[in-house]
């Protein structure tokens, strides 16, 4: 799979600092869930990780390794057949 490292991630919208120095390391085969109240920055953090939003400062490091596709991923990558007649 790979790993994810966030170092001192900060994100501001104008004068409002939404993400305040987040550090996180997610190692290969770990599973992470972000929970919290509405408006706490969960979606903003995910957007920064995905590269859809630029962090004001800090670094996001992703490393990936290729593995042989599983039977499940091969099944889901097949073209869908229409059931309409």
C-alpha positions in Angstrom: 0.0 0.0 0.0 2.1 2.9 1.2 2.5 5.5 3.9 1.3 9.0 4.6 3.3 11.6 6.7 1.9 15.0 7.5 4.3 17.5 9.1 3.1 20.8 10.7 0.1 21.2 8.3 -1.5 24.6 8.6 -4.4 25.9 6.6 -5.9 29.4 6.9 -8.8 31.0 5.2 -8.1 34.7 5.5 -7.5 35.3 9.2 -9.2 32.1 10.3 -6.7 29.3 11.0 -8.5 26.0 10.3 -5.7 23.5 10.6 -3.2 24.3 13.3 0.1 22.4 13.0 -1.1 18.9 12.4 1.5 16.1 12.5 0.5 12.6 11.6 2.1 9.4 10.4 0.0 6.5 8.9 2.1 3.5 8.2 1.5 0.7 5.7 -1.6 -1.4 6.5 -2.9 1.1 9.1 -6.4 2.5 9.0 -7.3 6.0 10.1 -10.6 7.7 10.7 -11.1 11.4 11.4 -14.0 12.3 13.7 -15.1 15.5 15.2 -17.8 18.1 15.3 -19.0 20.0 12.3 -16.5 22.7 11.3 -13.4 21.3 13.0 -11.4 20.8 9.8 -11.9 17.1 8.9 -12.9 17.8 5.3 -10.3 20.5 4.8 -7.6 18.0 6.1 -8.8 15.3 3.7 -8.8 17.9 0.8 -5.2 18.8 1.7 -4.1 15.2 1.8 -5.8 14.5 -1.6 -4.1 17.6 -3.2 -7.4 19.3 -3.9 -6.5 22.2 -1.5 -3.1 23.7 -0.8 -1.9 23.8 2.8 -0.8 27.3 3.9 2.3 25.6 5.3 3.7 22.2 6.1 4.4 19.1 4.1 2.3 16.1 2.9 4.4 13.0 1.9 2.8 10.0 0.3 4.7 6.9 -0.6 3.2 3.9 -2.4 4.2 0.5 -3.4 2.5 -1.6 -6.1 1.1 -4.9 -5.1 -0.5 -7.6 -7.3 -4.2 -6.7 -7.7 -6.5 -8.7 -5.5 -9.5 -10.7 -6.9 -11.8 -8.0 -5.4 -10.1 -5.1 -7.3 -10.1 -7.1 -10.5 -13.8 -7.8 -10.1 -14.6 -4.1 -9.5 -12.5 -2.9 -12.4 -14.6 -5.0 -14.9 -16.9 -3.1 -17.2 -20.4 -2.9 -16.0 -23.1 -4.5 -18.1 -26.4 -2.8 -18.5 -29.4 -4.7 -17.0 -31.8 -2.7 -19.2 -33.6 -4.4 -22.1 
